[in-house]
Amino acid sequence: MTPSAQPRSAETGRLLERLAFAQEAIAASAALRAAADLGVLSRLHEGPVDPPALARDRGIAERGAELLLAALAGMGLAEVTATGKYTAALTRLDTIAPWLEQWSQLTEAVRSDRPAVRGDTPSGAEAFYPGAVDQLGVLFAGAAAVVADRLAAPGLSILDIGAGAAPWSLALAARHGDCRVTAVDLPGVLGNTRRAVEAAGLGAQFKYLAGDLFSVDLGRAHYDLIVAGNICHLFDDRSNRALLARLFDALRPGGCLAILDELPNEAMDGPRPVVLYALGLLLRSGSGRVYPFTTYVGWLRDSGFEAISRAEPDPSQLISLITARRPAH
Ligand SMILES: C[S@@+](CC[C@H](N)C(=O)[O-])C[C@H]1O[C@@H](n2cnc3c(N)ncnc32)[C@H](O)[C@@H]1O
């Protein structure tokens, strides 16, 4: 048998797979960087373009334009039309450039653990989230519909904390016209919440509460369902414990808490998209991290919750659903 004909061991296969991933990740990130720097993303966002026209428009080489457009198409960000032009495959292609900008600060964030953006402080969150939550609303709309399938019921009184563009409570409210939602967020972000709710035509079902979710009065024993979507990963262990205790008090006995968040495995070494997502928290939170399910179980039990369970509403997304109940008696 020649060496090339030898069957590959499983270990070699795994090694090659990892190297291939690293190579692809580096190439994808460099391609996006170049596409942003050279104005290719913005040009695609403006309308269809072929390689010669792109080369002329942006003052780049025609071969470079051709290969970069093909690579963007290969990544699912552009599509080739019947006339051979390339067009943006996503409506929000223009949002990629700010992500690149943020991730370019990772080296410094790892070195210093001093993020440029503090999404975990009220003033930092008010500066950062008005520009970010609309996109999260779009991103989570599909998973929110699945969550609403599980949790929606007529007449629910719902509290949505750190609502942002309110993807979770909007999906719940859309199921039953007699559901009432109180959306809590910082004053500077509630404008986004209002706009998303009005755009969905559900304004009559929503009330807004402006304030810091660690200190604003959430009421006592009032809500049937509290939603905490993408909140816990912003904060440290102590803050999460304090928050869950407040949410326990705000729920009526027998009421349900729904946490939507990205959960790593217990070894904290995967799934790959979750640990990469968690690395990005260094860029926008001073103390945030992702927590495995057992950590949530510990916090929830210590706060008095029962019937704690976990589900994956949408396998194509990172987000998990944790539900827990305030005991009825
Ligand atoms: C990651 S976004 C999640 C938004 C939405 N729940 C979602 O899942 O798309 C975090 C939200 O929490 C809000 N937030 C952060 N800190 C807060 C605080 N101390 N008090 C109130 N809201 C806060 C932010 O303004 C932002 O809307």
Ligand as a Chemical Component Dictionary entry (heavy atoms), coordinates in Angstrom:
data_LIG
# 
_chem_comp.id                   LIG 
_chem_comp.type                 NON-POLYMER 
_chem_comp.pdbx_formal_charge   0 
_chem_comp.three_letter_code    LIG 
# 
loop_
_chem_comp_atom.comp_id 
_chem_comp_atom.atom_id 
_chem_comp_atom.alt_atom_id 
_chem_comp_atom.type_symbol 
_chem_comp_atom.charge 
_chem_comp_atom.model_Cartn_x 
_chem_comp_atom.model_Cartn_y 
_chem_comp_atom.model_Cartn_z 
_chem_comp_atom.pdbx_ordinal 
LIG C1  C1  C 0  -28.667 41.921 24.730 1  
LIG S1  S1  S 1  -29.975 43.100 24.784 2  
LIG C2  C2  C 0  -31.376 42.029 24.752 3  
LIG C3  C3  C 0  -32.621 42.682 24.224 4  
LIG C4  C4  C 0  -33.825 41.719 24.081 5  
LIG N1  N1  N 0  -34.239 41.209 25.359 6  
LIG C5  C5  C 0  -33.489 40.603 23.120 7  
LIG O1  O1  O 0  -33.395 39.443 23.564 8  
LIG O2  O2  O -1 -33.329 40.891 21.915 9  
LIG C6  C6  C 0  -29.914 43.596 26.489 10 
LIG C7  C7  C 0  -30.986 44.592 26.848 11 
LIG O3  O3  O 0  -30.941 44.813 28.257 12 
LIG C8  C8  C 0  -31.033 46.195 28.499 13 
LIG N2  N2  N 0  -30.348 46.489 29.761 14 
LIG C9  C9  C 0  -29.046 46.301 30.049 15 
LIG N3  N3  N 0  -28.789 46.683 31.307 16 
LIG C10 C10 C 0  -29.962 47.128 31.816 17 
LIG C11 C11 C 0  -30.341 47.658 33.075 18 
LIG N4  N4  N 0  -29.462 47.797 34.075 19 
LIG N5  N5  N 0  -31.630 48.000 33.260 20 
LIG C12 C12 C 0  -32.545 47.870 32.251 21 
LIG N6  N6  N 0  -32.243 47.353 31.032 22 
LIG C13 C13 C 0  -30.959 46.998 30.829 23 
LIG C14 C14 C 0  -30.354 46.833 27.317 24 
LIG O4  O4  O 0  -30.710 48.192 27.161 25 
LIG C15 C15 C 0  -30.834 45.944 26.181 26 
LIG O5  O5  O 0  -32.049 46.368 25.656 27 
# 
loop_
_chem_comp_bond.comp_id 
_chem_comp_bond.atom_id_1 
_chem_comp_bond.atom_id_2 
_chem_comp_bond.value_order 
_chem_comp_bond.pdbx_ordinal 
LIG C1  S1  SING 1  
LIG S1  C2  SING 2  
LIG S1  C6  SING 3  
LIG C2  C3  SING 4  
LIG C3  C4  SING 5  
LIG C4  N1  SING 6  
LIG C4  C5  SING 7  
LIG C5  O1  DOUB 8  
LIG C5  O2  SING 9  
LIG C6  C7  SING 10 
LIG C7  O3  SING 11 
LIG C7  C15 SING 12 
LIG O3  C8  SING 13 
LIG C8  N2  SING 14 
LIG C8  C14 SING 15 
LIG N2  C9  SING 16 
LIG N2  C13 SING 17 
LIG C9  N3  DOUB 18 
LIG N3  C10 SING 19 
LIG C10 C11 SING 20 
LIG C10 C13 DOUB 21 
LIG C11 N4  SING 22 
LIG C11 N5  DOUB 23 
LIG N5  C12 SING 24 
LIG C12 N6  DOUB 25 
LIG N6  C13 SING 26 
LIG C14 O4  SING 27 
LIG C14 C15 SING 28 
LIG C15 O5  SING 29 
# 
